[in-house]
Amino acid sequence: MKTSKLLALVMALVVVLSFSLVGCKDKKPDDGGTTPPAEIPKLEYAEGTELRMATGYNNLNTGLAFDADTAGEGITLADGVTYHAGDLKPTWVQVQKALNVKITNLFTGAGSAEKEFKVWQEKLNEVDMVSGSLSVLQTAGANGQLVNIAEYLDAMPNFKAYLEANPIVRLSITGDARTGAIYFSPYFDGVNDIERMPLMRVDYLAKLLDGEGDFTAEASKTVVKGIYTPYMPTSGTVEVEVVKADASGTEKVVKNYAAYGNIIARMNAEASLTGVQAVNMLRDYIDATYGGYYGTKRSDLFAGQNAAWDADELAALLRCVVANPQTLNGTDSIQGLFSREDGNNQRRVDLFRFAGSLFGVRGLESRHDYLYFDSEGMLHDARQEVATYEALERMNALKAEGLISADYNVGTSTSTNYLEKDSGFMSYDYNQTQTLMNATKLQEGEKYMAVMVPVARWNDGGETEKFMRFTESWRSVKTDGWAISKAGVEGSKDKLNAALSLIDYAYSVQGQILMSYGPDAFIKVKNANVVVETWEDVADKYHTFNFNGVQMPMIADATEEELWAKKGGNYTNYARQLLGSTLSFAKSQAFEVQCTHAVGREGAQQIAVAIGFGTIKHPELAVCDNMWYTSIPTNLPTTKAEEDRLAALGNLASSGKFSQSKNNTNCLVNLISGGWAALSELAGAEVATPAAAAALVSETWGGSVYLKVKSDAWTRLLTFYAK
């Protein structure tokens, strides 16, 4: 963005032209799917039109049709049908019926959307729809290889309504800011909902913190301390808004540092500290600092509906955990904070994402690279911000104290599953898949649960920082999508209209339910005669429950039984591998939440209540008057010349030194695991301070060029949308 004055002009245009500019505090985007007016032109095509589909999700197990590995000698599902290898999955059988088309499955399962597109790139005349990553689809669209869907939006009322209701979605899929071209349909793995959450073994938590009297243990270790230093204040008071314990409303709690002091400062001042002493210090701190608010159930500071924990309190807790393994798991070792697979860079990055929540840093869990808006709408890159490296320096201090797992070591890491081995306390991950461990891996009395987002110092554009809870882990457009091959449908209006109709149907109310739940045979149907055209019709047709303020269908009992019997309760594997749903388009979390273990639902519900009351804030899929709260679009349309400039910045490329892919390198992970020495080794020069790290990225690795390119793209995009 060139100047704030230019932005102000653009924003004024937005308001004048009735753009959806909102405060965002209470904004809940509509899901679209309204009944189309009669005058809207119809996409007509011959009955039985063939659509050749090179679409799916990563591999053959998760394509439109069953493969031999999934179907075996034949697999009978809850709809009573037996499916064999090569048969379309139930969702796509229903798509054929609903649209009167014939789907031919050509998906190769190349391993990713980007790889799938590359399989077909030189023979796009052989397919009508194809999977791809946003970057390759944007390039192919600009090269004239893909249909510009935007040209047909007036004939796609459901898709158009969805985009109008969710401005950031529209901006995320705009491939050319001059024309407004759209080259693919977006994919959401859940939308407008929290994604990752802090997860704790709350039974460990209760053993350490709850009860009358002093904590005692036959054996404990000496606490390693003094490397991590206070993040929160060491004097005065901090007021935090929390949800009441009974979830009936909100109230203010006060962290009174005059009563006890900062727990980290107090621990660090001790000449020597045993695990038992550390636990009793933390107990005394909670009682004094919160004035007895949590009573003898001190674990509620972390795991209660009225939780108010912060980074310092977590660090103190982790010291207590790792110093008391004999009490917690009966061994000589326990890991504090861990990633799901320490040997997998795709999972290791979760710890720097978590650092953003802990220490009030934006951009570490961005929807687009590491970008975020400030309150005035200027783009920032977290990789070029001093605050980022200050936060990761703190994470390295936790690592140096042994509070992050021993295997979190780049280059020599293994992927130990600490949770399954009863040797890990906490991670930052997906709730549904990870809390399944309560049913499959943990023993009676053990409890792994999502807990509240931490309190941190955030600056959302005001004159001073605020102590509040904010999560950047908010679901929006993902980086894959499905496109229409121009060569494939060329000369056939039937094929073109059928492909466009498929996309539009997927964003109708009934289409969104199908793409999330599968066909009606897998849902609790109340009245099969009801035709679903609006969200109000859903409650008339199905047995429903309230999900984020919308009545959503309940799954059939047979579906739930089959989910556990065939896929061990893993909703995503069941939906993708057996139903053929959630492969693209708009996946609602409403199915997933019904399949979540009771412990998982407990923690997620507490977080949902806090979000509902506004005590956890988050980005919005709308353009807000305070742009700090606006979710960055998943994609920003750059020109060919700009793409060439970005490609020259190898260190900042997707496979460069900030990669989030499985076998690649991420220097932020290196900083957490190995400190400044590890970052210096990767950089090939000494980097010893947060300011030096930010300058390295900005000045030496081309960050300033990167930010200029992305800012220019955003300015063009916002200007286009205002028109």
MIFIGU-659815 format. One record per residue (C-alpha): x, y, z. Coordinates in steps of 0.25 Angstrom, whole numbers, plus 5000, padded with zeros to 4 digits. Each point is the difference from the previous one (the first is absolute). Example, Ala and Ser with C-alpha at 12.3 -4.5 7.8 and 13.67 -1.06 7.14 Angstrom:
MIFIGU-659815
504949825031 500650144998 
END
This chain:
MIFIGU-659815
500050005000 500650134996 499450105010 499050005011 499350114992 499849914988 499449905009 499150105006 499550044986 499849854997 499249985013 499250124997 499649944987 499749875006 499050075009 499450094990 499849884990 499249925011 501249915003 499849915012 500950085009 499649955014 500550025015 500249855000 499849995015 498749924999 500149974985 499549864996 500149984985 498849944993 500249864993 499350054988 499149894993 498850094998 498949974990 500350054987 499150104994 499249954988 500750104990 501449955002 500549934987 500149855001 501249914997 499349904991 500749874995 499649874994 499549895010 501249915003 501150094996 501349945003 501050075009 501449955000 500550025014 501550015004 499650045014 500149955014 500950025012 501549965000 499949844997 499249894995 499349975013 499450145000 499550014986 498650014994 500049844998 500449895009 501449944998 500449855002 500650045013 498850065006 498949914994 500749875001 499149894995 498950095002 499550095012 498650025005 499750135006 498950065009 499150024987 499949854998 500850014987 501249914997 501150084993 501249944992 501350064994 499650104989 498650035005 499750155003 499950035015 498650035006 500250154999 500350004985 498949904997 499150105006 500750114992 499749934987 498549985004 499850145005 500750074987 499649894990 501449984995 501049894998 501350015008 501249934995 501149995010 501450034995 500750045013 501449945001 500250035015 501450064997 500250045014 499650145001 499150104992 501250074994 500649864995 498649964995 499950124991 501449984995 499649864995 498950064991 500750144997 500449954986 498749934997 498950085005 499249974988 499849865007 499350055012 498950105003 500350035015 501349995007 500650025014 501150095002 500750095010 499650155000 501450044995 500049914988 498550024997 500250155000 501249994990 499249904991 498850105000 500850124997 500649914988 498649984995 500049855004 498850015009 498650054999 499850145007 498849965009 499750155003 499550024986 498849905004 499750055015 498750064996 499549864996 500649945013 499150065010 500449915012 501550024998 499850154997 499250015013 501149935008 501150094995 499250135002 499749955015 501549975002 500850124994 501449945004 499649874993 499750084987 501450075001 500749875003 499649944987 500150124991 501149974990 500150134993 499750135007 499850074987 498949914995 499549935012 500349874994 499849875008 500749884995 499649895011 498949975010 500550025015 500249895010 499750015015 500449905010 499050065009 499750154999 499950125010 500449915012 501249985008 501049904995 501149965009 499950015016 500949985012 499849855005 500549955014 499949885008 499150065010 500149885009 501550045002 499650145003 499049965010 501049915007 501050125001 499150115004 498749965006 499649965015 500250055014 501450015007 501449994994 500449924988 500949885004 500749904992 501049895003 500950044989 500250124991 501150074992 500750135001 499450114992 500850064989 499750155000 500550134998 500150004984 498550034998 499750145006 498750075003 499150044988 498950055008 500150125010 500849985013 499250105008 498650075000 498749934995 499549954987 498549994998 499549894990 498649974995 499649865002 498749914998 499449975013 500249865005 498549964997 500150064986 498950105004 500750134996 501350075002 500850065011 501350065003 501149935008 501250075005 501549965000 500550075012 501549994999 500150085013 499549885008 501149904996 500850064988 500249944987 500249855001 501149994990 500850115008 499749935013 500549864995 501250064993 500450075013 500149875008 501449945001 499549864998 498649954997 499549865001 498849954992 499249995013 500450145004 499650064986 498649945001 499850065013 500550134996 499050004988 498949965009 500350115009 500150104988 498649964995 499450015014 500650145002 500050064986 498649974998 499550025014 499449865001 499250014988 500349864995 499949945014 500649865002 499849974985 501250084995 500049924987 498850094996 501150114998 500449924987 498949904997 498750075005 498950084993 500550125008 501549974997 500950125000 501449944998 501250074993 501449974995 500750015013 499049925007 500149894990 501550015001 499949985015 499149884998 500949934990 501150015010 499149935010 499649904989 501449964996 500650005014 498949905005 500049884990 499949905011 498750065006 499450024986 500449874992 500949925009 501250014992 501350095000 499650094988 498850074995 500050114989 499350135002 499650064986 500149924988 499650004985 499249884995 501249954992 501350065004 500749944987 499050074991 500250144996 498650014997 499649975014 501250075007 499550144995 498949995009 500950045011 500350144994 498550014997 499749985015 501150105003 499150114993 498949975010 500950005012 500750124997 499150094992 500649994986 499250014987 500349934987 500649875006 498749934996 499650084988 499149954989 501050054990 501549985003 500350095012 499250124997 499050085008 499350145000 500350115010 498850085004 500150094989 500149894989 501550004998 500649874997 501049945010 500949884998 500349935014 501349954994 500550145000 499450045014 500950015012 498949955009 500049874993 501449975003 499850055014 498949905002 500849894994 501250035009 499149985011 499549874995 501549964999 500250035014 498849905003 500849904992 501350035007 499349975013 499549874995 498650044999 499949974986 500149854995 501449945000 499849964985 499750144995 501350014994 500250034985 500949904993 499949895010 498650005003 499149875001 498550005001 499749955014 498549995003 500150055014 498550005003 499949864997 501149965008 499550085012 501250095000 499550134995 499250115006 499650114990 499950034985 499450104990 499249924990 498649964994 499049975011 499249894993 501149914995 500950015012 498949995011 499649864994 501249955008 499150015012 499349884994 501149934993 501350025007 499850065014 499649925012 498950015010 500250135008 500950074990 499450124992 500550084989 499250124997 500050134993 500250125009 499850154999 500850094991 501050075009 500050155004 501150084994 500450154997 499450034986 500050134993 498850014990 500250154997 499750075012 501050095008 500449895009 500049855000 498949925006 500049885009 499049914992 499849874993 500249994985 500149884991 500650024986 499649854997 498750034993 499549924988 499950064986 500349964986 501049894999 501150004990 499449894990 498850014991 499349944988 500150074986 499349984987 500949974988 499850094989 500549904990 499249895006 498650074998 500450084988 498949984989 499049945010 499050105006 499549875007 501349975007 500350145004 498650035006 500049865007 501350045007 499550135004 498849945005 500849905009 500750125006 498750085002 499349885006 501149975010 499750145006 498549985001 499549975014 499749854995 501450004993 500750055013 499449895008 500349894990 501550044999 500150005015 499149885004 499849924987 498649954996 498850005008 500249855003 501150045010 499150115007 498850005009 498950044991 498750055006 499250024987 500649954987 498950084992 500650145004 500850064989 501250085006 500250144994 500350085012 500649985013 498650015006 499649874993 501149925006 499349995014 498749964992 500749884993 501149965010 500149985015 501050115003 500850075011 500550145002 501450014994 500650155001 498650055000 499549924988 499149885000 500949894994 499649854997 500349895010 500749874995 499249875000 500349905011 500549904990 501050114994 500650025014 500149855003 500749984986 500950125002 500649935013 500049864994 500650034987 500950125003 500250005015 499250135002 500950084990 498950094993 500950054989 500549864996 498649955000 499450124992 501150004989 500349854999 498649945001 499050114998 500750084989 499650135008 500950125005 500949984987 499850154996 499050115001 499450045014 500249905011 499350035012 500549965014 498649965004 500249854996 501450005006 499550065014 499049885001 501149904998 500950075010 500349925013 499350055012 501350055006 500250084987 498650065000 500250045014 501250094997 499550054987 498750045006 500750085010 500850074989 498850024992 499250075011 501250095002 500050044986 498550025000 500250105012 501150074993 501149965011 500849934989 500150094988 500449964986 500250044985 498750024992 499749964985 499550154998 500750134998 499950065014 500150155003 501249965009 500849924990 500849935010 498849915002 499949974985 500549864996 501050014989 499549944987 500649864997 500550054987 500450144994 500050014985 501450044995 500450034986 501049914992 501150105002 499750015015 500049845000 501450014994 500550095010 499549915012 500649884993 501350075001 499950015015 500349855002 500250015016 498550055001 499449904990 499149895004 501249905000 501050105006 500450035014 498650025005 499449884994 498849935007 500149874992 500449865006 501449984996 500550154999 500650105009 499450115008 501050105007 498950045010 500049855004 501550005001 500050135009 499149935010 500849875000 501450054999 500050155003 500850104993 501149914997 499049914991 499550124993 501450054997 500449874995 498850004990 500250154996 501549984998 500350125008 499950045015 498650045005 499950025014 498950105003 498550014996 500350134993 501249934992 499049894996 498950094995 501150084992 500649884994 498649964994 499750144996 501350054994 500849874996 498949904997 499250104992 498850025010 499850144996 499849964986 499149895004 499150105008 500050104989 499549904990 498949945010 499650145004 499850054986 499249884997 499150025012 499850154996 499649964986 499049895005 499350095010 499950114990 499449904990 499049955010 499650145004 499650024985 
END
